[in-house]
Amino acid sequence: MIRMRTDFFAESLGMGTSMVVLMPQAAAGIGMEGTDAAAGAAPERGVPVLYLLHGLSDDCTIWERRTSIERYASEKGIAVVMPEVRRSFYTDEAVGEQYWTFVAEELPQLIARTFRVSTAREDTFVAGLSMGGFGAFKLALNHPERFAAAASLSGALDVAALDLDWAGTLGQRVWDGRDTAGTADDLLGLLAASDPAALPALFLDCGTEDQLLDHNRRFLAVADERGVELASRLRPGAHTWEFWDQGIQDVLDWLPLRG
């Protein structure tokens, strides 16, 4: 894999920010396998891409530092884009920066202009953990036409029910007391109003000892009521990197990658 830590100016944020990008490579070093996908993909198509989102306490490097995502992605021949969004909940903050505009609009345009990745829906995927699981399903439900599949690991899927007393001014900065019902942040409402046939494939994974388990159960209940098919499992585990390291491997196995 080719690994790049990229620093750039984001117009939607009005400041510089960072991302880590992994690109498949045909050649490989000792202990790694090269991928035919890197060499064989048609130039006009590019390689498939996974947008991989971080959690509340993390940054754009965390997936590399806590898992072997580079090795996992290399075996699949898929590019991985890991953007920096700070503690924004992938939202245009009430008092702060426009991170939803950044991740939903500016980032994919920048990636398409800069890297040899496919822009086809069938080659575009998104996943994340905790706050990033919320971000992944937020992108999938608000822009189902862009993604073939989306995965949430231990996702904070019901922001209206979040207890943010411990998080200082985060709630005020992001939402400033705004009711999220009926907005782009209302995942349960978006799911209930969705056309199941138009949605990307969805994967939900959460530990039975996770503090966000009830969020995930509520999402599953709405999906069941609406007739939305999704791959889901509530398995033993907590809000830990041991859980997510296994989870992201399973997500990559589950993605509908074209041969």
C-alpha positions in Angstrom: 0.0 0.0 0.0 1.0 3.6 -0.6 0.4 5.6 2.6 0.0 9.3 2.6 -0.6 11.8 5.4 -2.0 14.8 3.5 -2.3 18.3 4.8 -4.5 20.7 2.8 -6.7 23.8 3.1 -10.4 23.0 3.3 -12.6 25.9 2.0 -15.6 24.7 3.9 -13.7 24.8 7.2 -11.8 28.0 6.4 -8.5 26.4 7.6 -6.0 23.7 7.1 -6.8 20.1 8.0 -5.4 16.6 7.5 -6.3 13.1 6.2 -4.6 9.8 5.8 -5.0 8.0 2.5 -4.1 4.4 1.7 -3.8 3.4 -2.0 -3.4 -0.2 -3.3 0.0 -1.0 -4.8 0.8 -4.0 -7.0 4.3 -4.4 -5.5 4.6 -5.5 -1.8 7.4 -5.8 0.8 8.3 -8.7 2.9 5.3 -10.2 4.8 2.8 -8.3 2.6 0.9 -9.3 -0.5 0.5 -7.1 -3.5 -2.8 -6.8 -5.1 -3.9 -7.4 -8.7 -6.6 -4.8 -8.2 -4.0 -2.0 -8.1 -2.5 -3.1 -11.4 -5.6 -4.3 -13.1 -8.3 -1.7 -12.5 -9.3 0.1 -15.7 -7.7 3.7 -15.7 -11.1 5.3 -16.2 -12.6 3.4 -13.3 -10.0 3.6 -10.6 -9.9 1.5 -7.4 -12.8 1.2 -4.9 -12.7 3.5 -1.9 -13.7 3.2 1.7 -14.2 6.4 3.7 -13.2 5.3 7.2 -14.3 7.7 10.0 -12.9 8.2 13.5 -14.6 8.5 16.9 -15.0 11.4 19.3 -11.6 11.2 21.1 -9.6 10.4 18.0 -8.0 11.8 14.8 -7.2 10.8 11.2 -4.3 8.5 12.3 -6.2 6.4 14.9 -7.3 3.5 12.6 -3.7 2.9 11.7 -2.4 3.1 15.2 -5.0 0.8 16.8 -5.7 -1.7 13.9 -3.8 -3.2 10.9 -6.1 -1.4 8.5 -3.3 -1.0 5.9 -2.7 -4.7 5.8 -6.5 -5.5 5.7 -7.1 -3.0 2.9 -4.1 -4.2 0.9 -5.5 -7.7 0.8 -8.8 -6.3 -0.6 -7.3 -3.9 -3.1 -9.3 -1.0 -1.8 -8.3 2.6 -1.1 -9.0 4.0 2.4 -9.6 7.7 3.1 -9.4 8.7 6.8 -10.3 12.4 7.3 -9.9 14.6 10.4 -13.1 16.0 11.8 -12.2 16.7 15.4 -15.1 16.5 17.9 -17.7 17.7 15.4 -20.1 14.7 15.2 -19.8 15.1 11.4 -22.1 18.2 11.7 -22.1 21.8 10.6 -21.4 23.0 14.1 -23.7 25.7 15.6 -20.6 27.5 17.0 -17.6 26.3 15.0 -16.8 24.8 11.6 -18.8 23.2 8.8 -17.7 19.6 9.1 -20.8 18.1 7.5 -20.3 20.2 4.4 -16.6 19.2 4.5 -17.1 15.5 4.7 -20.2 15.2 2.6 -19.3 17.7 -0.2 -15.7 19.0 -0.3 -13.8 15.9 0.7 -15.2 13.5 -2.0 -14.6 16.2 -4.6 -11.0 16.6 -3.4 -10.4 12.9 -3.4 -11.8 12.5 -6.9 -9.6 15.2 -8.3 -6.4 14.1 -6.5 -6.4 10.3 -6.4 -7.1 7.5 -8.8 -10.2 6.1 -7.2 -13.5 5.2 -8.7 -16.4 7.7 -8.2 -19.0 5.1 -9.1 -21.6 4.3 -6.5 -20.9 0.6 -6.6 -17.2 1.2 -5.7 -17.8 3.7 -2.9 -18.2 2.7 0.8 -18.2 4.4 4.2 -17.6 3.0 7.7 -16.8 4.3 11.2 -16.8 3.7 14.9 -18.8 5.4 17.7 -19.1 9.0 16.5 -17.8 7.8 13.2 -20.5 5.1 13.0 -23.0 7.9 13.3 -21.1 9.7 10.6 -21.1 6.7 8.3 -24.9 6.1 8.6 -25.5 9.8 8.3 -23.8 9.9 5.0 -25.5 6.7 3.8 -29.0 7.9 4.8 -28.6 11.5 3.5 -26.9 10.5 0.3 -27.9 6.9 -0.5 -27.2 7.5 -4.2 -23.5 7.8 -3.5 -22.7 4.7 -1.5 -23.0 1.0 -2.2 -22.6 0.1 1.5 -22.2 1.7 4.9 -21.1 0.1 8.2 -21.4 1.4 11.8 -19.3 -0.1 14.6 -20.6 0.8 18.1 -22.4 3.8 16.5 -23.8 6.7 18.4 -26.9 6.4 16.3 -29.5 8.4 18.3 -27.9 11.8 19.0 -31.1 13.1 20.7 -30.5 10.5 23.4 -26.9 11.3 24.0 -25.8 12.2 27.5 -23.2 14.9 26.9 -22.9 16.3 30.5 -19.5 14.7 30.7 -18.3 16.3 27.4 -18.2 20.0 28.6 -19.3 22.4 25.9 -19.5 19.9 23.1 -23.3 19.8 22.9 -23.6 23.6 23.0 -20.8 24.0 20.3 -22.2 21.4 18.0 -26.0 21.8 18.3 -26.5 24.8 20.7 -29.7 23.3 22.0 -31.2 22.7 18.5 -33.7 20.0 18.2 -32.2 17.4 15.8 -35.6 15.8 15.0 -36.2 16.0 11.2 -32.7 17.2 10.5 -29.7 15.5 8.7 -28.6 14.3 12.2 -31.9 12.4 12.9 -30.8 8.9 11.8 -33.9 7.2 13.2 -36.2 9.7 11.4 -34.3 9.4 8.2 -34.4 5.6 8.3 -38.2 5.6 9.1 -38.8 7.9 6.1 -36.5 6.1 3.7 -37.2 4.0 0.7 -35.7 0.6 1.6 -35.0 -0.2 -2.0 -32.9 3.0 -2.5 -30.6 2.5 0.5 -27.1 1.2 0.3 -26.3 -2.1 2.0 -26.1 -1.5 5.8 -23.9 -3.3 8.4 -24.4 -2.7 12.1 -22.1 -4.2 14.8 -22.2 -3.4 18.5 -21.1 -5.1 21.7 -23.6 -6.3 24.3 -21.5 -4.5 27.0 -21.3 -1.3 25.0 -22.8 1.9 26.5 -24.3 2.7 23.1 -26.1 -0.7 22.8 -29.6 0.9 23.3 -28.8 3.3 20.4 -28.2 0.3 18.1 -31.2 -1.6 19.3 -33.4 1.4 18.5 -31.9 1.7 15.0 -32.5 -2.1 14.5 -36.1 -1.7 15.7 -36.8 1.1 13.2 -35.2 -0.9 10.4 -37.4 -3.9 11.2 -40.5 -1.7 11.3 -39.6 -0.1 8.0 -38.6 -3.4 6.3 -35.0 -2.3 5.8 -32.6 -5.2 5.3 -29.3 -4.9 7.1 -26.6 -7.1 8.3 -26.4 -6.8 12.0 -25.0 -8.5 15.1 -25.0 -7.7 18.8 -22.0 -9.7 20.0 -20.1 -9.9 23.3 -17.8 -6.9 23.6 -17.5 -3.3 24.8 -16.4 0.1 23.4 -12.9 -1.1 22.7 -10.3 -1.3 19.9 -10.2 -5.1 20.3 -13.8 -5.1 19.2 -13.4 -2.7 16.4 -10.2 -4.3 15.0 -12.2 -7.5 14.5 -15.2 -5.5 13.3 -13.4 -3.7 10.5 -11.9 -6.9 9.2 -15.5 -8.3 9.0 -16.7 -5.1 7.3 -14.1 -5.5 4.6 -15.1 -9.1 4.1 -18.7 -8.0 3.8 -18.3 -5.1 1.4 -19.7 -5.9 -2.1 -16.4 -5.4 -3.9 -16.4 -6.0 -7.6 -14.0 -8.5 -9.0 
